[in-house]
Protein backbone atom coordinates (compact mmCIF):
# COMPACT_ATOMS: atom_id res chain seq x y z
CA UNK A 1 0.00 0.00 0.00
CA UNK A 2 1.19 3.49 -0.81
CA UNK A 3 1.93 5.73 2.15
CA UNK A 4 -0.01 8.93 2.69
CA UNK A 5 1.80 12.21 3.11
CA UNK A 6 0.38 15.25 4.89
CA UNK A 7 1.19 18.65 3.42
CA UNK A 8 0.15 22.12 4.46
CA UNK A 9 -0.68 24.75 1.88
CA UNK A 10 -2.19 28.10 2.76
CA UNK A 11 -3.08 26.93 6.28
CA UNK A 12 -4.91 23.79 5.12
CA UNK A 13 -3.56 20.30 5.67
CA UNK A 14 -4.00 17.94 2.74
CA UNK A 15 -3.31 14.22 2.57
CA UNK A 16 -1.90 12.89 -0.66
CA UNK A 17 -0.16 9.80 -1.93
CA UNK A 18 3.56 9.71 -2.77
CA UNK A 19 3.08 10.34 -6.48
CA UNK A 20 0.82 13.34 -5.85
CA UNK A 21 3.40 14.73 -3.42
CA UNK A 22 6.18 14.19 -5.99
CA UNK A 23 4.15 16.07 -8.62
CA UNK A 24 3.55 18.98 -6.24
CA UNK A 25 7.20 19.07 -5.15
CA UNK A 26 8.35 19.02 -8.78
CA UNK A 27 5.98 21.85 -9.68
CA UNK A 28 7.10 24.04 -6.78
CA UNK A 29 10.78 23.23 -7.40
CA UNK A 30 10.45 24.28 -11.05
CA UNK A 31 8.76 27.49 -9.95
CA UNK A 32 11.58 28.18 -7.49
CA UNK A 33 14.24 27.49 -10.12
CA UNK A 34 12.51 29.70 -12.63
CA UNK A 35 12.25 32.57 -10.17
CA UNK A 36 15.90 32.25 -9.15
CA UNK A 37 16.93 35.24 -7.02
CA UNK A 38 13.95 37.36 -8.08
CA UNK A 39 13.13 39.86 -5.31
CA UNK A 40 9.47 38.77 -5.19
CA UNK A 41 10.30 35.04 -5.17
CA UNK A 42 8.78 34.29 -1.74
CA UNK A 43 5.58 36.18 -2.57
CA UNK A 44 5.19 34.42 -5.92
CA UNK A 45 5.73 30.97 -4.36
CA UNK A 46 3.23 31.82 -1.59
CA UNK A 47 0.73 32.92 -4.23
CA UNK A 48 1.20 29.66 -6.12
CA UNK A 49 0.67 27.70 -2.92
CA UNK A 50 -2.54 29.66 -2.16
CA UNK A 51 -3.82 28.99 -5.65
CA UNK A 52 -2.94 25.29 -5.47
CA UNK A 53 -4.60 25.03 -2.03
CA UNK A 54 -7.82 26.57 -3.38
CA UNK A 55 -7.90 24.04 -6.21
CA UNK A 56 -7.14 21.14 -3.85
CA UNK A 57 -9.84 22.20 -1.35
CA UNK A 58 -12.39 21.97 -4.14
CA UNK A 59 -11.07 18.57 -5.23
CA UNK A 60 -11.02 17.05 -1.73
CA UNK A 61 -14.64 18.12 -1.26
CA UNK A 62 -15.69 16.10 -4.32
CA UNK A 63 -13.04 13.36 -4.66
CA UNK A 64 -12.34 12.37 -1.07
CA UNK A 65 -9.79 13.14 1.63
CA UNK A 66 -6.70 11.54 0.00
CA UNK A 67 -5.43 13.17 -3.16
CA UNK A 68 -3.97 10.92 -5.83
CA UNK A 69 -1.57 11.91 -8.60
CA UNK A 70 -4.37 12.54 -11.12
CA UNK A 71 -6.16 14.96 -8.79
CA UNK A 72 -2.90 16.78 -8.03
CA UNK A 73 -1.94 17.05 -11.70
CA UNK A 74 -5.41 18.35 -12.56
CA UNK A 75 -5.14 21.02 -9.83
CA UNK A 76 -1.64 22.00 -10.99
CA UNK A 77 -2.86 22.22 -14.57
CA UNK A 78 -5.58 24.63 -13.45
CA UNK A 79 -2.98 26.82 -11.74
CA UNK A 80 -0.87 26.93 -14.90
CA UNK A 81 2.59 26.10 -16.14
CA UNK A 82 5.75 27.29 -14.44
CA UNK A 83 8.17 26.17 -17.15
CA UNK A 84 10.12 28.77 -19.04
CA UNK A 85 13.13 31.03 -18.79
CA UNK A 86 14.50 32.15 -15.44
CA UNK A 87 13.08 35.31 -13.90
CA UNK A 88 15.94 36.33 -11.64
CA UNK A 89 17.96 39.50 -12.22
CA UNK A 90 20.03 37.69 -14.83
CA UNK A 91 16.97 36.92 -16.94
CA UNK A 92 17.63 36.83 -20.62
CA UNK A 93 16.96 39.82 -22.79
CA UNK A 94 13.44 39.93 -24.10
CA UNK A 95 11.72 38.85 -20.93
CA UNK A 96 9.91 41.17 -18.58
CA UNK A 97 10.20 40.99 -14.80
CA UNK A 98 6.81 39.27 -14.69
CA UNK A 99 7.72 36.43 -16.98
CA UNK A 100 5.91 37.32 -20.11
CA UNK A 101 8.06 37.04 -23.17
CA UNK A 102 8.72 40.38 -24.80
CA UNK A 103 9.46 40.20 -28.48
CA UNK A 104 11.76 42.51 -30.31
CA UNK A 105 10.02 44.73 -32.81
CA UNK A 106 11.43 46.21 -35.96
CA UNK A 107 11.35 50.01 -35.85
CA UNK A 108 13.13 52.80 -37.68
CA UNK A 109 15.25 54.61 -35.12
CA UNK A 110 15.95 58.33 -35.16
CA UNK A 111 18.77 57.77 -32.70
CA UNK A 112 21.94 57.08 -34.70
CA UNK A 113 20.35 57.28 -38.13
CA UNK A 114 22.00 58.70 -41.24
CA UNK A 115 19.05 58.95 -43.58
CA UNK A 116 15.74 57.43 -42.49
CA UNK A 117 16.73 55.19 -39.57
CA UNK A 118 16.21 51.90 -41.42
CA UNK A 119 19.77 50.64 -40.92
CA UNK A 120 19.85 51.81 -37.29
CA UNK A 121 16.57 50.00 -36.63
CA UNK A 122 17.67 46.77 -38.31
CA UNK A 123 21.00 46.91 -36.48
CA UNK A 124 19.25 47.39 -33.12
CA UNK A 125 16.85 44.54 -33.88
CA UNK A 126 19.62 42.13 -34.87
CA UNK A 127 22.07 43.41 -32.26
CA UNK A 128 24.90 44.45 -34.56
CA UNK A 129 26.64 47.71 -35.46
CA UNK A 130 24.65 49.93 -37.86
CA UNK A 131 27.74 50.33 -40.05
CA UNK A 132 27.52 46.61 -40.93
CA UNK A 133 23.90 47.02 -42.04
CA UNK A 134 24.76 50.14 -44.04
CA UNK A 135 27.61 48.32 -45.79
CA UNK A 136 25.25 45.44 -46.55
CA UNK A 137 22.76 47.79 -48.24
CA UNK A 138 25.51 49.56 -50.19
CA UNK A 139 27.06 46.29 -51.39
CA UNK A 140 23.63 44.85 -52.22
CA UNK A 141 22.76 47.98 -54.22
CA UNK A 142 26.07 47.83 -56.07
CA UNK A 143 26.10 44.10 -56.88
CA UNK A 144 22.39 43.65 -57.67
CA UNK A 145 21.84 46.64 -59.89
CA UNK A 146 19.96 48.76 -57.35
CA UNK A 147 17.79 46.16 -55.61
CA UNK A 148 19.35 47.19 -52.28
CA UNK A 149 18.15 50.75 -52.81
CA UNK A 150 14.65 49.50 -53.68
CA UNK A 151 14.54 47.31 -50.54
CA UNK A 152 15.74 50.24 -48.42
CA UNK A 153 13.02 52.51 -49.83
CA UNK A 154 10.33 49.90 -49.21
CA UNK A 155 11.52 49.44 -45.62
CA UNK A 156 11.59 53.20 -45.16
CA UNK A 157 7.84 53.29 -45.82
CA UNK A 158 6.92 49.99 -44.17
CA UNK A 159 8.87 50.16 -40.90
CA UNK A 160 7.24 52.34 -38.23
CA UNK A 161 9.30 55.00 -36.45
CA UNK A 162 9.95 54.34 -32.75
CA UNK A 163 8.94 57.64 -31.12
CA UNK A 164 8.93 56.41 -27.50
CA UNK A 165 11.76 55.14 -25.31
CA UNK A 166 10.02 51.83 -24.58
CA UNK A 167 9.64 51.16 -28.31
CA UNK A 168 13.33 51.89 -28.82
CA UNK A 169 14.03 49.30 -26.12
CA UNK A 170 11.70 46.87 -27.88
CA UNK A 171 13.77 47.32 -31.04
CA UNK A 172 17.08 46.78 -29.27
CA UNK A 173 16.50 43.90 -26.87
CA UNK A 174 12.78 43.37 -26.38
CA UNK A 175 13.02 44.64 -22.80
CA UNK A 176 11.05 47.83 -23.27
CA UNK A 177 14.07 49.77 -21.97
CA UNK A 178 16.23 52.06 -24.07
N, C-alpha and C positions, 0 to 999 in steps of 0.2 A: 504494500500500500504506500502511496505517495504521502510524504509528510506535509503538514499544513504549516504555513508561515504566516505570522501576524505582522502586519505593517501599519504604520500610522501615517496618514496623509491628511493635512489640513484639520487635525484634531480628531479624525475618525479612524478607528482601528478596523482594518479589513483583514480577512483571512483568505489566503490564496495558496494554491499549490506551488510546487517548486518551479514549474515551467512558467507559470504566470508571474512569479517573482522575478525570474530570470529575464522575462520580456520587459517588465517594468524597470529593472535595474539597467538593462541595456539601453532603453529609451532615455532614462535620466543621465546615464553616463555619456551618451552621444550628445545630449543637450549641453552637458557640462564641458565636454571637449570643444564643441562648436563655439561656445561662449568664451572659452579661454579665460583671459584676464580682464574681460569686459567689466567696466565699473558697476554695471547693474546686474551682474551675474546672479547674485543671491536672490534679488527680487524676481528675476525672470524664472529661475528654478522654482521659487516659492509659488509663483503664478501658475507654472505648469503643474505643480503638485496639487494646487487648489482645483484646477480644471480637471485633472485626472480624478481627484476625489469626488467631484460632483458627478462625473460620468459613472464612477464605480458605485456610488450610493444608489443611483438609479438602477444599475444592473443588479445589485444585491437585493433590492426590493422585489425584483421580478424573477431573478434566476437562482436565488438561494444565498445562503451565508458564505459559502466557500467559492471563491472565484477560480475558474480554470483558465488555461492559456487563451482559449478562444474569446472568453469574456474580456480578459485583459487586453488582448490585441484589438478587439472591437472598440474598447474605450480609448485606447491610445490612437487608433485611427481617427476617432472623432475629434481628439485634441489636435491632431495634425502632425506632420512630419517635422523632424528636427535635423534631418540630414542637410548638408550643404557646407559652404565655406565657413571658415572660422570667423567669429565676430569680435575677437579681441582687438586691441589697438593696432596690431600688425595685420589687420584684415587686408585682403588684396584690394587693389584699386578696382573701382567699379562696384563696390558694395557699400551700402549705407550702414550707419550704425545700428539700424534696426533689422538688418538682415535681408532686406529686399535688394535684389540685384539691380544695380543701376547700369544702364547700357550707355555706351558712348554714342554721341550723335554727331553727325557731320554738319558743321556750320562753317560759313565763311567768317573769318576773324579779322576784325579791324586792327587788332593788336599785332604788330609785326608784319603787316601786309605791304606789298609793293604796289600792287595794282588794284585788285578787287578782293583780296583775302582768300582766294581759292586755295592757293598753295599753302598758306599759313594754316588754314582749316584742315586740309588733308594731312599736313604734317602733324598737327596736334592730335588728330584722330588716330593716326598710325603710330605716333610717338617717335617721330624722327625729326631731323633738322629740316626747316623749310627750304634751305638751299638745295637739298637733295631732290625735293619735289620740283622745285623750279628747274633744276638741271634736267630732270626727267621730261618735263613738258617741252623744254627747249630742244632736247635731243629728239623727242618724238615728233615735234613739228618739223625739224630739219630732215629726219630720215623717212618720214611718211608723207612728205609733200603737203604739210599743213594740217594734217588730221589732229595733231596735238593742239593747235590753235583752236580748231573747231570744238574739240572736247572741252578745252578751257572755257570758251565762250558759253557753251551749253551749261557747264557747271556754275558759271557765274550767274546765270539766270535761274538755275534749279536749286542751288544750295541756299538755304536761308542764312541771313546774317545773325550772329549771336550778339544781341544788344545788351544782355544782362550777364553779370558775373557768374551766376550759377550755370547758365548755358555755355559759357566759355569753359567752365570746369567740366561740363558734360562732354564737350568736344575733346578736351585733353585726356581725362582719365575716367570719366563716368562718375566722378565723385560729387559733382555739383559744386565743387570748390575751384576757384581760379588758381 
